[in-house]
Amino acid sequence: MPIQIKDVNNNLTTIKSMQFAGGERHIHIATEILKTLSEQVQIQAKINNSQDLMDYLLVENILLNQGISIDLEIPYFPYARQDRICAVGQAFSLDIMSKLLNINAEQFPQQRKSITVWDAHSAVTEKLLHENTCFLNIENVQPSTIILQCNELTKILTTDNSVLICPDAGAKQRTNYIAQAINRLRTNDIEIIYCDKKRHPETGKIINAHVNATDLSGKVAVITDDICDGGATFKGIAEELKKLKCEHVVLYVTHGIFSKGFQLFEGLVDQIFTTNSIEQTVNEKLTVIDFSTHK
């Protein structure tokens, strides 16, 4: 189940779920199990659709009604990419999502101890969680924290011939923070190479990508970003890196959706790293970083 509860001994709690014919969700935690839980539990909620979100809200309501406080971890925060209204007639989806998480708050304001998300798409997620929810502590895990948990990726980034690729203007601050963390482990600062991309004004599809470099012979290029959905951005960048004679191209994304599959990167990206925030299929080029703040 996408919703996991851990007790003080790090044991998983059994949650039973079903769906009625009318589409309504039903969640049940047995009384004898509830009695074994301490005053505070850890919940990891991998919310990938509306059903998962409803299940979490029902689980939370059960626990809060029993006087149990929660430390909540949502690795991939739903609707984080919809962090503004771009045109008339669109919903502010991220705002609604954050408010939904506060649906039980009026009755139980002091029992929601913390919420942790991983590498949120923008600062708007953290801002809205502060504004719209009553969690006593709110944390956005930085990508550098996750990257440094992976020995293989850390080794790649700390080799002398590695360079860090910033995919677009919106990722500059994020990339700089990653570089600062990596530089503490290097004898010399890692070079950051910035990219530009152009989108079609009507369709939003990427027309081309430009890497601001002239020759990357012998370099190991590590592209980093928060999310890979279809992967067109990274495909375009990887094509340019190969033209610049880059020896090895690595992609790290915290949240790997990979909706177009891995075939898209064939011959372009040599290694892919992502986390377990989203369930992954096995691929020879893919390394899944098993991360959690609840370990």
PyMOL commands that set and color helices and strands:
alter all, ss='L'
color gray80, all
select helices_A, chain A and resi 31-34+50-65+93-100+123-132+143-147+151-157+169-183+232-243+263-265
alter helices_A, ss='H'
color red, helices_A
select strands_A, chain A and resi 3-6+16-19+25-28+40-45+69-74+112-118+137-141+162-166+191-199+206-211+220-228+248-256+271-275+286-289
alter strands_A, ss='S'
color yellow, strands_A
deselect
rebuild
show_as cartoon
